[in-house]
Amino acid sequence: MIAGNPSFASYLVRAGTSRKISGLDAYFKRWDEAYKDPQGTLQQALQRYPSYPGHDEQALLIQAFKWLGRSDPQAAHDLLAQLPNSWRINSDEQAEIARVFALKAAYTRMPQAYNWLMALPASVQDKETRTWTARAALRVQDWARLKVAIKAMPVDLSQTPQWQYWLARADAELGKNLEAKARWQALVHTPDYYGLLAADRLGIAYPWPKIPPLPTMDTRAVEKNPTVQLAFYLHAAGLTDDARRAFLSALKEIPREQIPALTLLAEQSKWHDRVSIAIARMKKQDDPHWFAARFPTPWESTVDAQAKAQGIASNWLYGVIRRESLFMSDVGSGAGAQGLMQLMPNTARWINHKADLGLTTMNLHDPTTSITLGAAYLSYLKDKFNGQLPLAIAAYNAGPGRVRQWLPEDRNLPGDVWVDTILFDETRNYVRAVLSATMIYAWRESKERESNKSSQNTDNLLSLLTPVQASNPTTLSSVKPAATVVAERVAGN
């Protein structure tokens, strides 16, 4: 209990609770001290216990190693190397400790991370360690090590579009162009993030589906379902939350073969969020019949006007709206973000003043207000990060401060590398989703203009992934190949 909630021990010590229970005061103080100073605790223990420290003390020391591993991976690594056999911390427990500091090293971009992660025994290797091993190699563009890391992954992970794309990138960087092209060719059948990037790498057109009209469906049977009737009645009455719940209940109730008819009814009612949910339930996200329905363009005049006013692309604005709220204008998050563009009230007030928008009311659930403020904030972030959309998108999700922390320090980083080595899973997935949606909306716009040639003038995805500038760039004369730098750093440790 204390290992999982160390502040509990601190609380008991401060409150004096442990003094009321015989023998526990010193015990809780010891855990409190270990949590606050794990390195000092371990260093003292190495001097104090030349032999087995006892079961309770051993448990504390194992946990102290893990706490230290999360705050100072190098110190945890060095102290673990001094571990006496007499402490009886077995190989499995040592492996768990090593896993903690190796992952922390990867999260914080320490050059030792790759070697530490690769050295972990199979008992503590999982998808997280294998993924971060690959990211450690990717961040420094050590393509040979990246291939080794990907091939060490479980098959169901290594065969995903993400890692097949990076295996192809590694092949290309290592001069194996035929292998790279074959891998990219296998990805281009689907217009998702990696499919679009693969097409760009091959220099071929995007695999946009030819959108046939929705098939004729008999909706009479599904319309007779009482729960379906309730959902659409509540939706028409503006009782949105209840309507959504009823729709989800209907999805579970009706036979699977009736889901397309229910989806069509939602599409005809312009109930965009339920359309996307129903398509996902059918597992038809890539079905040409439903592809366009997943990327609707409501509030089009407002989006176009605000995008133009702020000097940003309307397809980018739509991409953010879709990811943030799935077009639910009344939605709110637990953190307090509100509306179509999920703005925090403080951010909304700040950008209203900063951009001199002159809005006197701040109803963030009003679509026009949300789009106006969100477009202005996206424009601000784009300017702040020198026009680099991936950085602006990441900042919209995680905040500008975090994005500055994620900038490369001493050399520029390819845009696709930067995106796939973002620290937070949520932000990494968010950036990829918004970028791919941005390209899909650009295609929709060109298609609606009936000008297929003009779509060739639309920036491709790779062109949006320009190199991310280093925060403390090294002079060009002193730049060494990434693999050389990594090898030197690892050798020094």
C-alpha positions in Angstrom: 0.0 0.0 0.0 2.8 2.4 0.9 4.8 1.6 -2.2 1.8 2.5 -4.4 0.9 5.6 -2.4 4.0 7.0 -0.7 2.3 10.2 0.3 0.2 8.1 2.6 3.2 7.4 4.8 4.1 11.1 4.8 0.5 11.9 5.8 0.6 9.4 8.7 3.9 10.8 9.9 2.6 14.4 9.8 -0.6 13.5 11.5 1.0 11.5 14.2 -1.3 8.6 13.5 1.5 6.1 13.5 2.4 7.0 17.1 -0.9 5.6 18.2 -0.1 2.2 16.7 2.8 0.5 18.5 6.0 0.1 16.5 4.7 1.8 13.4 6.1 5.3 13.9 9.7 4.4 12.9 8.4 2.2 10.1 6.4 5.0 8.4 9.2 7.5 8.9 11.6 5.1 7.2 9.3 4.9 4.1 8.7 8.6 4.1 12.5 9.2 4.1 13.0 6.7 1.3 10.4 8.3 -0.8 11.9 11.8 -0.3 15.5 10.8 -0.7 15.8 7.4 -2.4 19.4 7.9 -3.4 20.5 8.8 0.2 18.5 5.8 1.5 20.2 3.4 -0.8 23.7 4.8 -0.3 23.3 4.6 3.5 21.9 1.0 3.2 24.9 -0.1 1.2 27.1 0.9 4.1 24.7 -0.3 6.8 23.8 -3.7 5.5 26.8 -5.9 4.4 24.4 -8.9 4.7 20.7 -9.5 4.3 18.8 -6.5 5.6 15.6 -8.3 6.5 12.4 -8.8 4.6 10.8 -5.4 5.5 13.9 -3.4 4.8 14.5 -5.4 1.6 11.0 -4.4 0.3 11.7 -0.8 1.1 15.0 -0.8 -0.7 13.5 -2.4 -3.8 10.9 0.4 -3.9 13.6 3.0 -3.2 15.4 1.8 -6.3 12.2 2.3 -8.4 11.6 5.7 -7.0 15.2 6.7 -7.8 14.9 5.2 -11.2 12.0 7.6 -12.0 13.9 10.7 -10.8 17.6 9.8 -11.6 18.0 6.9 -14.0 21.8 7.1 -14.1 22.1 7.0 -10.3 19.7 4.0 -10.1 21.7 2.2 -12.7 25.0 2.9 -10.9 23.7 1.9 -7.5 22.1 -1.3 -8.8 25.6 -2.3 -10.1 26.8 -2.1 -6.5 24.1 -4.3 -5.2 25.5 -7.0 -2.8 24.4 -10.6 -3.4 23.7 -10.8 0.3 20.7 -8.5 -0.1 18.9 -11.4 -1.9 17.2 -9.2 -4.4 16.6 -11.7 -7.1 17.1 -11.4 -10.8 13.4 -10.8 -11.5 13.3 -7.9 -8.9 16.5 -6.5 -10.4 15.0 -6.7 -13.9 11.9 -4.8 -12.7 14.2 -2.1 -11.2 16.1 -1.9 -14.5 12.9 -1.6 -16.5 11.9 1.5 -14.5 15.1 3.4 -15.0 15.5 2.3 -18.6 12.1 3.6 -19.6 12.6 6.8 -17.7 15.9 7.2 -19.6 14.0 6.8 -22.9 11.3 9.3 -21.8 13.9 11.9 -21.1 16.0 11.1 -24.2 19.1 9.9 -22.4 21.6 8.4 -24.8 22.0 5.3 -22.6 18.3 4.4 -23.0 18.7 2.2 -26.1 21.4 0.0 -24.5 19.6 -0.3 -21.2 16.3 -1.2 -22.8 17.8 -3.8 -25.1 19.6 -5.3 -22.2 16.4 -6.0 -20.3 15.6 -9.7 -19.9 12.6 -11.1 -21.7 10.7 -11.4 -18.5 10.2 -7.6 -18.3 10.1 -6.9 -22.0 6.7 -5.9 -23.3 5.2 -3.6 -26.0 6.1 -0.5 -24.0 9.7 -1.3 -23.7 10.0 -2.5 -27.3 8.3 0.6 -28.5 10.5 3.0 -26.5 13.6 1.1 -27.6 12.7 1.9 -31.2 11.9 5.5 -30.3 15.3 5.9 -28.6 17.0 4.9 -31.8 14.6 6.9 -34.0 15.1 10.1 -32.0 18.9 10.1 -32.9 18.2 8.6 -36.3 20.3 5.5 -35.7 18.7 3.6 -38.5 20.6 0.3 -38.0 19.6 0.2 -34.3 16.1 1.1 -35.3 15.8 -1.9 -37.5 17.1 -4.1 -34.7 14.6 -2.7 -32.3 11.6 -3.1 -34.7 12.6 -6.7 -35.4 12.7 -7.5 -31.7 9.1 -6.4 -31.3 6.2 -8.9 -31.1 4.9 -9.6 -34.5 1.6 -7.9 -33.9 3.4 -4.7 -33.1 6.2 -4.8 -35.7 3.6 -5.4 -38.5 1.5 -2.3 -37.7 1.6 0.5 -40.3 3.6 2.7 -37.9 6.5 0.3 -37.6 6.4 -0.9 -41.1 6.7 2.7 -42.2 9.7 3.2 -40.0 11.3 -0.1 -41.1 11.0 1.2 -44.7 12.5 4.6 -43.6 15.4 2.7 -42.1 15.9 0.6 -45.2 15.9 3.8 -47.3 18.4 5.6 -45.1 20.6 2.5 -45.2 20.5 2.3 -49.0 18.1 -0.6 -49.3 15.7 1.3 -51.6 13.9 -1.8 -53.1 13.0 -3.1 -49.7 11.9 0.4 -48.6 9.6 0.8 -51.6 8.1 -2.6 -51.2 7.2 -1.8 -47.6 5.8 1.6 -48.4 3.8 0.1 -51.3 2.1 -2.2 -48.9 0.9 0.8 -46.8 -0.6 3.0 -49.5 -3.9 1.2 -49.9 -5.4 3.1 -46.9 -5.6 6.9 -46.7 -4.5 7.2 -43.1 -1.4 8.9 -41.6 1.1 6.3 -42.6 -0.6 5.4 -45.9 -0.4 9.1 -46.9 3.3 9.4 -45.8 4.1 6.2 -47.7 2.5 7.6 -50.9 4.6 10.8 -50.4 7.8 8.8 -50.0 7.0 6.9 -53.2 5.9 10.0 -55.1 2.6 8.6 -56.1 -1.0 10.0 -55.8 -2.9 9.5 -52.6 -5.2 6.4 -52.5 -8.4 8.5 -52.2 -11.4 6.3 -52.6 -13.9 6.8 -55.4 -17.0 7.7 -53.4 -20.1 5.9 -54.7 -23.5 7.1 -53.6 -24.8 5.5 -50.5 -26.6 2.2 -51.3 -30.4 2.2 -51.3 -31.6 0.9 -47.9 -34.9 0.0 -46.5 -35.0 1.8 -43.2 -38.5 0.8 -42.2 -37.6 -2.0 -39.9 -35.1 0.0 -37.9 -37.4 3.0 -37.7 -40.0 0.7 -36.0 -37.5 0.1 -33.1 -38.8 2.0 -30.0 -35.3 2.9 -28.8 -34.4 4.3 -32.3 -37.6 6.3 -32.3 -36.8 7.6 -28.8 -33.2 8.6 -29.9 -34.4 10.6 -32.8 -37.3 12.2 -30.9 -34.9 13.4 -28.2 -32.5 14.6 -30.8 -35.2 16.6 -32.5 -36.3 18.0 -29.1 -32.7 19.2 -28.3 -32.3 16.8 -25.4 -28.8 16.0 -26.7 -27.3 13.9 -23.9 -30.4 11.7 -23.6 -30.6 11.3 -27.3 -27.0 10.2 -27.6 -27.5 7.6 -24.8 -30.6 6.3 -26.5 -28.7 6.0 -29.9 -26.0 4.0 -28.2 -28.6 1.7 -26.7 -30.2 1.3 -30.1 -26.9 0.3 -31.6 -26.6 -2.5 -29.0 -30.3 -3.6 -29.5 -30.8 -3.8 -33.2 -29.5 -6.7 -35.4 -26.1 -6.0 -36.9 -27.5 -6.0 -40.4 -29.7 -3.0 -39.5 -26.8 -0.8 -38.3 -26.2 0.6 -41.9 -29.8 1.7 -42.1 -29.6 3.4 -38.6 -26.4 5.1 -39.8 -28.1 6.4 -42.9 -30.9 7.8 -40.8 -28.3 9.6 -38.7 -26.6 10.9 -41.8 -29.9 12.2 -43.2 -30.5 14.0 -39.9 -26.9 15.5 -40.0 -26.2 13.9 -36.6 -22.5 13.8 -37.3 -21.1 12.4 -34.1 -23.5 9.4 -34.2 -22.7 8.7 -37.8 -19.0 8.3 -37.0 -19.8 6.1 -34.0 -22.1 3.9 -36.0 -19.6 3.6 -38.8 -16.9 2.5 -36.2 -19.4 0.0 -34.8 -19.8 -1.5 -38.3 -16.0 -1.4 -38.7 -16.5 0.4 -42.0 -14.2 3.3 -41.5 -12.5 2.6 -44.8 -15.6 1.7 -46.8 -15.9 4.1 -49.7 -19.6 4.4 -49.2 -19.1 5.8 -45.7 -15.7 7.5 -46.0 -17.0 11.0 -46.8 -19.6 10.7 -44.1 -16.9 10.5 -41.5 -15.5 13.9 -42.5 -18.5 16.2 -42.7 -18.3 20.0 -43.1 -21.0 21.6 -40.8 -20.8 25.3 -40.1 -19.0 25.7 -43.4 -19.5 29.4 -43.9 -18.3 30.1 -40.4 -15.2 27.9 -40.7 -14.3 29.4 -44.1 -14.7 32.9 -42.8 -12.7 32.5 -39.7 -10.0 30.5 -41.4 -9.6 33.3 -43.9 -9.7 36.0 -41.2 -6.9 34.2 -39.3 -4.8 33.2 -42.3 -5.1 29.5 -41.8 -6.4 26.7 -43.9 -10.1 25.7 -43.4 -9.1 22.0 -43.8 -6.8 22.3 -40.8 -9.5 24.0 -38.8 -11.9 21.2 -39.6 -9.3 18.6 -38.7 -8.9 20.1 -35.3 -12.7 20.4 -34.7 -13.2 16.8 -35.7 -10.5 15.5 -33.3 -11.5 17.7 -30.4 -15.2 17.2 -30.3 -16.4 15.1 -33.2 -18.7 18.1 -34.0 -20.5 18.0 -30.7 -20.9 21.7 -29.8 -22.2 21.1 -26.3 -19.4 18.7 -25.2 -17.2 19.5 -22.2 -14.2 17.7 -20.7 -13.4 16.8 -17.1 -10.6 19.3 -17.2 -13.0 22.1 -18.1 -12.4 22.4 -21.9 -15.6 23.3 -23.7 -17.3 23.4 -27.1 -16.4 22.4 -30.6 -12.8 23.4 -30.2 -12.5 22.3 -26.6 -11.1 25.6 -25.4 -10.4 26.2 -21.7 -12.2 29.4 -20.5 -9.0 31.1 -19.5 -7.4 30.4 -22.9 -10.6 31.7 -24.6 -10.5 34.9 -22.7 -6.8 35.3 -23.3 -7.0 34.8 -27.1 -10.0 37.1 -27.3 -7.9 39.8 -25.8 -4.6 38.9 -27.6 -6.2 38.7 -31.1 -8.5 41.7 -30.4 -11.6 39.7 -31.4 -13.9 42.0 -29.4 -16.2 39.2 -28.2 -18.3 40.4 -25.4 -19.9 37.0 -24.5 -17.9 33.8 -24.1 -20.4 31.1 -24.6 -18.0 28.4 -25.7 -20.8 26.0 -26.6 -21.9 28.4 -29.3 -20.4 27.1 -32.5 -19.6 30.5 -34.0 -17.9 31.7 -30.8 -15.9 28.5 -30.4 -14.8 28.5 -34.1 -13.8 32.2 -33.9 -11.7 31.7 -30.8 -10.2 28.4 -31.9 -9.2 29.7 -35.3 -7.5 32.7 -33.6 -5.7 30.4 -31.2 -4.5 28.1 -33.9 -3.2 31.1 -35.9 -1.3 32.3 -32.8 0.3 28.9 -32.3 1.2 28.6 -35.9 3.0 31.9 -35.8 4.6 31.0 -32.5 6.1 27.9 -33.9 7.2 29.5 -37.2 4.5 28.0 -39.4 5.2 24.4 -38.4 1.8 22.7 -38.2 2.9 19.6 -36.2 4.3 21.8 -33.5 1.2 24.1 -33.4 -1.1 21.0 -33.3 0.9 19.5 -30.5 0.8 22.8 -28.6 -3.0 23.0 -29.0 -3.2 19.6 -27.3 -0.4 19.7 -24.7 0.4 23.4 -24.4 3.2 25.5 -25.9 5.5 25.0 -22.9 5.6 21.3 -23.3 6.2 21.5 -27.0 9.2 23.8 -26.3 10.6 21.1 -24.0 10.2 18.5 -26.7 12.3 20.5 -29.3 15.6 18.9 -30.3 18.5 20.5 -28.6 21.5 20.5 -30.8 20.4 19.6 -34.4 17.3 19.8 -36.5 15.0 16.8 -36.6 12.9 15.5 -39.5 9.2 16.3 -38.9 8.1 12.7 -39.1 10.7 11.7 -36.6 9.7 14.5 -34.2 6.0 13.5 -34.4 6.6 9.9 -33.6 8.9 10.6 -30.7 6.6 13.0 -28.9 6.6 12.0 -25.2 2.9 11.8 -24.6 0.9 9.0 -26.2 -2.2 11.2 -26.3 -0.4 14.1 -28.0 1.4 11.8 -30.5 -1.9 10.2 -31.6 -3.6 13.6 -31.6 -1.0 15.2 -34.0 -1.2 12.2 -36.4 -5.0 12.2 -36.4 -5.3 16.0 -37.0 -2.7 15.9 -39.8 -4.3 13.1 -41.6 -7.8 14.6 -41.2 -6.4 17.9 -42.5 -5.3 16.2 -45.7 -8.6 14.4 -46.1 -10.5 17.7 -45.7 -8.1 19.2 -48.3 -9.1 16.4 -50.7 -12.8 17.0 -49.9 -12.5 20.7 -50.7 -10.8 20.0 -54.1 -13.3 17.3 -54.9 -16.2 19.6 -54.2 -14.7 22.2 -56.5 -14.7 19.5 -59.2 -11.1 20.3 -59.9 -9.0 17.2 -59.6 -6.0 19.1 -61.0 -6.1 21.6 -58.2 -5.7 18.8 -55.7 -2.1 18.4 -57.0 -1.4 21.9 -55.7 -2.5 21.0 -52.2 0.4 20.5 -49.9 1.1 16.9 -49.3 1.5 15.5 -45.8 5.3 15.2 -46.0 5.6 18.9 -47.0 3.9 19.8 -43.7 6.4 17.7 -41.8 9.3 20.2 -42.3 12.4 19.7 -40.1 11.9 20.8 -36.5 14.5 23.4 -35.6 16.9 22.8 -32.8 16.6 24.9 -29.7 20.4 25.2 -29.3 21.7 24.5 -32.8 25.2 23.2 -33.1 27.3 24.9 -35.8 27.3 23.0 -39.0 31.1 22.4 -38.9 30.8 20.5 -35.6 27.8 18.3 -36.5 28.5 14.6 -36.5 26.3 11.8 -37.9 23.7 10.8 -35.4 25.0 7.2 -35.2 28.5 8.5 -34.3 27.1 10.7 -31.6 25.1 7.9 -30.0 28.1 5.5 -30.1 30.3 8.0 -28.5 27.8 8.8 -25.7 27.1 5.2 -25.0 30.8 4.4 -24.9 31.2 7.2 -22.4 28.7 5.6 -20.1 
